[in-house]
Amino acid sequence: MTLRLLLILLACGAWACRAGAAAAWPELRWPTGLERQVLAEDMRLNGMPVRLYQFRADWSVPQLRERLGEMLGPRMRADQVGRQWVVSAPVGASIVTLRIRPSAAGGSEGELMQTGLDRAAARAAPPPRMPADSLLISQSEAQDEGRSGSVVLLQNRQSTAANDEFFSRQFESQGLRKVASRQSKEGARAIQASHYAGERQDASVVIQDLGEVRLVTVHQMREWK
């Protein structure tokens, strides 16, 4: 999975996490027979470090939930969202959240995110530059093999044109230029997506018109190696 997709997973609000990781992570007792892959162990959500894994198993989703109960203990909570289940529980000084779903092979698969509860280990991320009267919803950052990236999700009552002008000027001051822009509609929502490129960096801005407010996703990638 790419760094870009990892950041999008965090920024889309798919995970319910509030705190930063401690210096020593509480270990997870993964069920025997569950295949797992490290997606990232150096990521931050709103300044807080997190760990992210992908997993798959031959068990059905109900069987996997039963085994996760052995891993997470009696405080585990499971909620169904469509064909997926969101499972969460405290583990030591951390919160573990999983998304699980049926796999195409007939078993189950998903992602796990672990976030610590030691706020002393959190590192405050500098607030991003935003249009006036904007509300910051989420700010994520990650590093991977000489690349760094960030995703900012914000909301304001500025027009789509005003948001577009603000970020166009901001990226131009950083040496990026707009190379593409398109507009589309999803039901009643009008969406504008713009892409910017510069030397060893790129960015994108997606502005969704929700009527009274605009929801803006700003994504930047940089190569520093």
C-alpha beads as a LAMMPS data file, in Angstrom:
LAMMPS data file: protein, C-alpha beads

225 atoms
224 bonds

1 atom types
1 bond types

-500.0 500.0 xlo xhi
-500.0 500.0 ylo yhi
-500.0 500.0 zlo zhi

Masses

1 110.0

Atoms # bond

1 1 1 0.000 0.000 0.000
2 1 1 1.349 3.442 -0.896
3 1 1 2.065 6.304 1.473
4 1 1 -0.663 8.298 -0.278
5 1 1 -3.301 5.655 0.449
6 1 1 -2.180 5.327 4.072
7 1 1 -2.732 9.039 4.594
8 1 1 -6.117 8.912 2.913
9 1 1 -7.157 6.069 5.261
10 1 1 -6.370 8.319 8.208
11 1 1 -7.880 11.507 6.810
12 1 1 -11.191 9.930 5.824
13 1 1 -12.125 9.555 9.483
14 1 1 -12.231 5.763 9.271
15 1 1 -10.511 5.400 12.641
16 1 1 -11.616 6.612 16.065
17 1 1 -8.389 7.574 17.848
18 1 1 -7.574 10.414 20.200
19 1 1 -4.134 9.997 21.758
20 1 1 -0.457 9.469 21.091
21 1 1 1.756 6.422 21.372
22 1 1 3.995 5.701 24.310
23 1 1 7.711 5.120 23.850
24 1 1 7.182 1.357 24.352
25 1 1 4.136 0.024 22.510
26 1 1 1.928 -2.518 24.325
27 1 1 2.373 -5.748 22.401
28 1 1 -0.567 -7.376 20.646
29 1 1 -1.214 -11.113 20.976
30 1 1 -2.087 -11.778 17.350
31 1 1 -4.174 -14.950 16.825
32 1 1 -2.128 -17.869 15.502
33 1 1 -2.861 -18.394 11.806
34 1 1 -3.595 -14.750 11.034
35 1 1 -1.320 -13.330 8.311
36 1 1 -0.303 -9.732 8.890
37 1 1 1.763 -7.080 7.144
38 1 1 3.160 -3.845 8.540
39 1 1 1.807 -0.887 6.570
40 1 1 3.376 1.854 8.669
41 1 1 4.947 2.281 12.087
42 1 1 5.918 5.946 11.744
43 1 1 2.682 7.825 11.178
44 1 1 0.926 10.648 13.006
45 1 1 -2.712 11.657 13.209
46 1 1 -3.298 15.160 14.581
47 1 1 0.235 15.075 15.962
48 1 1 -0.169 11.641 17.531
49 1 1 1.952 8.619 16.473
50 1 1 0.096 5.512 15.287
51 1 1 0.864 2.051 13.884
52 1 1 -1.061 0.523 10.981
53 1 1 -1.253 -3.115 9.827
54 1 1 -3.053 -5.135 7.157
55 1 1 -4.185 -8.697 7.835
56 1 1 -6.008 -11.668 6.319
57 1 1 -7.176 -15.071 7.559
58 1 1 -8.935 -18.199 6.312
59 1 1 -11.605 -17.794 9.001
60 1 1 -15.011 -16.289 8.418
61 1 1 -15.725 -12.839 9.849
62 1 1 -17.645 -14.291 12.867
63 1 1 -14.746 -16.699 13.536
64 1 1 -12.251 -13.835 13.322
65 1 1 -14.315 -11.723 15.729
66 1 1 -14.265 -14.617 18.212
67 1 1 -10.467 -14.874 17.993
68 1 1 -10.104 -11.117 18.297
69 1 1 -12.024 -11.364 21.562
70 1 1 -9.224 -13.581 22.866
71 1 1 -6.679 -10.996 21.691
72 1 1 -8.451 -7.850 22.900
73 1 1 -10.175 -9.087 26.039
74 1 1 -13.625 -8.488 27.569
75 1 1 -13.637 -4.746 26.858
76 1 1 -13.762 -5.337 23.103
77 1 1 -16.593 -3.591 21.232
78 1 1 -17.795 -4.655 17.768
79 1 1 -20.157 -2.655 15.513
80 1 1 -21.381 -3.609 12.054
81 1 1 -21.225 -1.014 9.254
82 1 1 -22.607 -2.522 6.042
83 1 1 -20.516 -5.609 5.195
84 1 1 -17.721 -4.451 7.502
85 1 1 -17.204 -4.663 11.248
86 1 1 -15.406 -2.032 13.317
87 1 1 -13.811 -3.608 16.387
88 1 1 -12.047 -1.659 19.131
89 1 1 -10.670 -2.133 22.637
90 1 1 -8.059 -0.734 25.026
91 1 1 -4.863 -2.806 25.137
92 1 1 -2.487 -1.696 27.858
93 1 1 -1.740 1.995 27.343
94 1 1 -3.157 1.997 23.823
95 1 1 -6.376 1.819 21.829
96 1 1 -6.665 -0.809 19.084
97 1 1 -9.186 -0.362 16.261
98 1 1 -9.797 -2.839 13.438
99 1 1 -11.898 -2.899 10.300
100 1 1 -12.720 -6.438 9.166
101 1 1 -14.693 -7.692 6.168
102 1 1 -15.166 -10.864 4.086
103 1 1 -12.359 -11.497 1.602
104 1 1 -12.764 -12.553 -2.027
105 1 1 -11.113 -15.879 -1.146
106 1 1 -13.887 -16.713 1.311
107 1 1 -12.045 -15.808 4.504
108 1 1 -11.667 -12.412 6.121
109 1 1 -9.333 -9.417 5.854
110 1 1 -8.897 -5.878 7.121
111 1 1 -6.701 -3.278 8.767
112 1 1 -5.614 -2.663 12.352
113 1 1 -4.592 0.651 13.870
114 1 1 -2.946 1.027 17.288
115 1 1 -2.797 4.393 19.018
116 1 1 -1.152 4.935 22.405
117 1 1 -2.620 6.813 25.356
118 1 1 0.508 8.566 26.663
119 1 1 -0.051 12.216 25.729
120 1 1 3.491 13.047 26.851
121 1 1 4.705 11.135 23.780
122 1 1 2.564 13.196 21.406
123 1 1 4.206 15.761 19.167
124 1 1 2.066 18.728 18.286
125 1 1 1.893 19.270 14.537
126 1 1 2.095 22.912 13.414
127 1 1 -1.342 24.125 12.333
128 1 1 -1.750 24.306 8.553
129 1 1 -2.471 27.513 6.677
130 1 1 -6.191 27.681 5.955
131 1 1 -8.723 30.186 4.600
132 1 1 -10.321 32.516 7.146
133 1 1 -12.921 31.007 9.491
134 1 1 -11.913 27.439 8.624
135 1 1 -12.444 24.545 11.031
136 1 1 -9.628 21.969 11.101
137 1 1 -11.186 18.496 11.180
138 1 1 -8.128 16.273 10.808
139 1 1 -4.390 16.600 10.155
140 1 1 -2.306 13.518 9.285
141 1 1 1.349 13.038 8.379
142 1 1 3.651 10.132 7.515
143 1 1 7.153 9.294 6.313
144 1 1 8.235 6.337 4.197
145 1 1 11.500 5.617 2.329
146 1 1 12.593 9.183 1.717
147 1 1 9.131 10.596 1.206
148 1 1 6.898 12.575 3.522
149 1 1 3.269 13.394 3.161
150 1 1 0.392 15.132 4.876
151 1 1 -3.369 15.277 4.563
152 1 1 -5.462 18.101 6.014
153 1 1 -9.249 17.944 6.179
154 1 1 -11.028 21.252 6.863
155 1 1 -14.408 22.894 6.565
156 1 1 -15.450 26.489 5.955
157 1 1 -18.168 28.675 4.478
158 1 1 -15.940 30.179 1.804
159 1 1 -17.001 29.615 -1.805
160 1 1 -15.348 26.947 -3.941
161 1 1 -13.676 29.711 -5.965
162 1 1 -12.322 31.404 -2.821
163 1 1 -10.896 28.129 -1.494
164 1 1 -9.352 27.362 -4.875
165 1 1 -7.726 30.809 -5.063
166 1 1 -6.331 30.532 -1.504
167 1 1 -4.604 27.199 -2.102
168 1 1 -3.462 28.140 -5.607
169 1 1 -1.609 31.126 -4.152
170 1 1 -0.244 29.057 -1.274
171 1 1 1.178 26.357 -3.543
172 1 1 2.550 28.890 -6.027
173 1 1 4.515 30.457 -3.156
174 1 1 5.992 26.991 -2.498
175 1 1 7.075 26.515 -6.119
176 1 1 4.155 24.368 -7.292
177 1 1 1.926 25.109 -10.264
178 1 1 -1.560 23.915 -11.077
179 1 1 -1.333 21.239 -13.771
180 1 1 -4.903 19.916 -13.808
181 1 1 -8.354 20.757 -12.520
182 1 1 -11.723 19.114 -13.063
183 1 1 -15.256 19.446 -11.776
184 1 1 -17.818 16.700 -11.245
185 1 1 -21.034 15.963 -9.371
186 1 1 -21.991 13.186 -6.961
187 1 1 -25.706 13.511 -6.456
188 1 1 -26.333 17.049 -5.226
189 1 1 -22.665 17.602 -4.323
190 1 1 -20.438 19.584 -6.682
191 1 1 -16.776 18.567 -6.441
192 1 1 -13.672 20.314 -7.751
193 1 1 -10.338 18.487 -7.762
194 1 1 -7.051 20.249 -8.609
195 1 1 -3.535 18.877 -8.865
196 1 1 -0.289 20.820 -8.363
197 1 1 3.272 19.812 -9.208
198 1 1 6.733 21.140 -8.426
199 1 1 10.291 19.916 -8.061
200 1 1 10.173 16.690 -6.005
201 1 1 6.748 17.525 -4.608
202 1 1 3.100 17.483 -5.581
203 1 1 -0.230 18.379 -4.024
204 1 1 -3.937 18.013 -4.596
205 1 1 -6.976 19.900 -3.339
206 1 1 -10.482 18.428 -3.409
207 1 1 -13.312 20.855 -2.602
208 1 1 -16.780 19.437 -1.962
209 1 1 -19.702 21.857 -2.002
210 1 1 -22.122 20.637 0.677
211 1 1 -24.495 23.599 0.355
212 1 1 -23.911 25.739 3.430
213 1 1 -20.271 24.651 3.831
214 1 1 -17.331 23.453 1.764
215 1 1 -15.352 20.350 2.811
216 1 1 -11.729 20.636 1.650
217 1 1 -9.098 17.879 1.544
218 1 1 -5.506 19.067 0.991
219 1 1 -2.865 16.450 0.275
220 1 1 0.894 17.112 -0.114
221 1 1 3.763 14.753 -0.912
222 1 1 7.497 15.566 -0.813
223 1 1 10.660 13.665 -1.615
224 1 1 13.458 14.635 0.757
225 1 1 16.052 11.999 -0.167

Bonds

1 1 1 2
2 1 2 3
3 1 3 4
4 1 4 5
5 1 5 6
6 1 6 7
7 1 7 8
8 1 8 9
9 1 9 10
10 1 10 11
11 1 11 12
12 1 12 13
13 1 13 14
14 1 14 15
15 1 15 16
16 1 16 17
17 1 17 18
18 1 18 19
19 1 19 20
20 1 20 21
21 1 21 22
22 1 22 23
23 1 23 24
24 1 24 25
25 1 25 26
26 1 26 27
27 1 27 28
28 1 28 29
29 1 29 30
30 1 30 31
31 1 31 32
32 1 32 33
33 1 33 34
34 1 34 35
35 1 35 36
36 1 36 37
37 1 37 38
38 1 38 39
39 1 39 40
40 1 40 41
41 1 41 42
42 1 42 43
43 1 43 44
44 1 44 45
45 1 45 46
46 1 46 47
47 1 47 48
48 1 48 49
49 1 49 50
50 1 50 51
51 1 51 52
52 1 52 53
53 1 53 54
54 1 54 55
55 1 55 56
56 1 56 57
57 1 57 58
58 1 58 59
59 1 59 60
60 1 60 61
61 1 61 62
62 1 62 63
63 1 63 64
64 1 64 65
65 1 65 66
66 1 66 67
67 1 67 68
68 1 68 69
69 1 69 70
70 1 70 71
71 1 71 72
72 1 72 73
73 1 73 74
74 1 74 75
75 1 75 76
76 1 76 77
77 1 77 78
78 1 78 79
79 1 79 80
80 1 80 81
81 1 81 82
82 1 82 83
83 1 83 84
84 1 84 85
85 1 85 86
86 1 86 87
87 1 87 88
88 1 88 89
89 1 89 90
90 1 90 91
91 1 91 92
92 1 92 93
93 1 93 94
94 1 94 95
95 1 95 96
96 1 96 97
97 1 97 98
98 1 98 99
99 1 99 100
100 1 100 101
101 1 101 102
102 1 102 103
103 1 103 104
104 1 104 105
105 1 105 106
106 1 106 107
107 1 107 108
108 1 108 109
109 1 109 110
110 1 110 111
111 1 111 112
112 1 112 113
113 1 113 114
114 1 114 115
115 1 115 116
116 1 116 117
117 1 117 118
118 1 118 119
119 1 119 120
120 1 120 121
121 1 121 122
122 1 122 123
123 1 123 124
124 1 124 125
125 1 125 126
126 1 126 127
127 1 127 128
128 1 128 129
129 1 129 130
130 1 130 131
131 1 131 132
132 1 132 133
133 1 133 134
134 1 134 135
135 1 135 136
136 1 136 137
137 1 137 138
138 1 138 139
139 1 139 140
140 1 140 141
141 1 141 142
142 1 142 143
143 1 143 144
144 1 144 145
145 1 145 146
146 1 146 147
147 1 147 148
148 1 148 149
149 1 149 150
150 1 150 151
151 1 151 152
152 1 152 153
153 1 153 154
154 1 154 155
155 1 155 156
156 1 156 157
157 1 157 158
158 1 158 159
159 1 159 160
160 1 160 161
161 1 161 162
162 1 162 163
163 1 163 164
164 1 164 165
165 1 165 166
166 1 166 167
167 1 167 168
168 1 168 169
169 1 169 170
170 1 170 171
171 1 171 172
172 1 172 173
173 1 173 174
174 1 174 175
175 1 175 176
176 1 176 177
177 1 177 178
178 1 178 179
179 1 179 180
180 1 180 181
181 1 181 182
182 1 182 183
183 1 183 184
184 1 184 185
185 1 185 186
186 1 186 187
187 1 187 188
188 1 188 189
189 1 189 190
190 1 190 191
191 1 191 192
192 1 192 193
193 1 193 194
194 1 194 195
195 1 195 196
196 1 196 197
197 1 197 198
198 1 198 199
199 1 199 200
200 1 200 201
201 1 201 202
202 1 202 203
203 1 203 204
204 1 204 205
205 1 205 206
206 1 206 207
207 1 207 208
208 1 208 209
209 1 209 210
210 1 210 211
211 1 211 212
212 1 212 213
213 1 213 214
214 1 214 215
215 1 215 216
216 1 216 217
217 1 217 218
218 1 218 219
219 1 219 220
220 1 220 221
221 1 221 222
222 1 222 223
223 1 223 224
224 1 224 225
